[in-house]
């Protein structure tokens, strides 16, 4: 089970003027208990549809069938087309599980013509499966890229092109659904009531896992186990409630609105960007107060941003994510004499030292930080991590009194873009 330590955010660690006093945290106990109870009652009424996705057995079976079909067809490359939650979630899965023995997983979440031209020239379309993810089928970026890839597939496969496409979309309506029905393209559902940033336990997250030969069942089990823990009404026993409480108090009582999400694992770089979208799109809806997420990565950003974090305005706090069980590769014996102290040491130990150096430096500067530790970066614990963040953002919505669903400001930009290109806004 992953663990959350908030010691580095507390007054007893970084002084009462900079950290959270015990009485402020305990002052949220009653309110948070009520919010968790409200969340559970709302789920029973059918709200928070995403929260039931890990219990959908049919979704698991459907993605396994698609993966089995891809294996039977000897697919070597999967081109995944998506944007926002339909791209960032699969990107996390790719970074963790893609390897030399899996299919090549190419994520296209860009309109950059140079990038698209490069991939068009290197992909062997005869051995490729295209997955397009768009619930509405009306989003410019994925649909335009899909039409481009569809044209290439038709050149390579002719009348059999539809056999090499899977669409993840709304099961009842939408432009992509209509396109697929007309051409006999297979579809997997994104439940109508589940928004893109909440869809990681639908086919959006499950299909990349299955295609990359990862254990879908363990991913789901991790989510369920974390869901059980996050139903506990005590802050001390519920990591989502604890993290939400710390976020709220650091922002509203201590003046730290910026949350730096910083994994110390290259394979988790995109979880920071996924979490950044989850918070920004769910809660960035008031000029008065809401969390401002910022993604970073260790160790690279120690060398680009730590000066700002240590000596700049006190506006930021850090959420580190680390894995405990690491690969055993070590520094060789032949090194420059100055570096003799690292001979034979595992790179995991070096990475841990960098994390500890950064966190302890922040503590010395009386700057708050918390840490999520994963015993191992595998399917089970990754499922836990996603579930933790999803429950937390709902509880943050209750603390800040912000509806975490919908993204009206984003729609404004989409409509303007559509009008500029000669389409009609809606």
Order of alpha helices (4+ residues) and beta strands (2+ residues): beta-alpha-alpha-alpha-alpha-beta-alpha-beta-alpha-beta-alpha-beta-alpha-beta-alpha-alpha-alpha-beta-alpha-beta-alpha-beta-alpha-beta-alpha-alpha
